Amino acid sequence: MLNLILENIYNSMKALIINGHIKWPQIAEGNLNKTIFEKSKSVFEEKGYEILETVIDNGYEIPQEIEKWVNADVILFHFPINWFGMPAKTKDYIDTVLMSGYGKIYAGDGRNSCGNYGTGGLLKSKGIIVNTWNAPEETFGNAGQMLENHSMTEFTRPFTATLQFVGVQPLPTFAFYDVFKNPNIEQELVSFEEHLRNHI
């Protein structure tokens, strides 16, 4: 009986997978992020999750997105790093959906209820940020490199802080590096799948 109850609870879990790639014809068609999207779905489905999905470049309805964020137990948000940030259209999704989610996704910044700043989130889920980079891995934390004073995790802290602000517990970020000039996609997909299995 207990096993049946646990199985029903487990099977009711929902994963929201958000593909934040924005297509640039002949430059960035989005094939890698589509592959990440499908790989993520397959891992979550194998674990028994119901899949909620959004492909930002295909359009979305704000009320439905709010409900997805509210209902998800895990949110996996993947996007390329463009000019050291998320694509503008992807950032607009975050701004529009989260700001419109006041009262469901968050209830202020936390200080209005005598808490600390950043404690007003209403969600009780977990989240994973996945990035694709043109930069090679050695760009981070190595002397003489452009981002020698930052780890990838530190550099992407604003993304995980956004999750934390709305009550989503950030899980370790995963990055695909050097995806244009020296891609090692097959091996990194294996590492990504292992990373995902270890944290959901």
Secondary structure, DSSP 8 states (H G I E B T S, - for coil): -HHHHHHHHHHT-EEEEEE----BTTTB--HHHHHHHHHHHHHHHHTT-EEEEEEGGG---HHHHHHHHHH-SEEEEEEE-BTTB--HHHHHHHHHHHHHTBTTTB-SSSGGGT--TT--B----EEEEEEE-SS-GGGBS-TTSTBTT--HHHHTHHHHHHHHHTT-EE---EEE--TTTS--HHHHHHHHHHHHHHH-
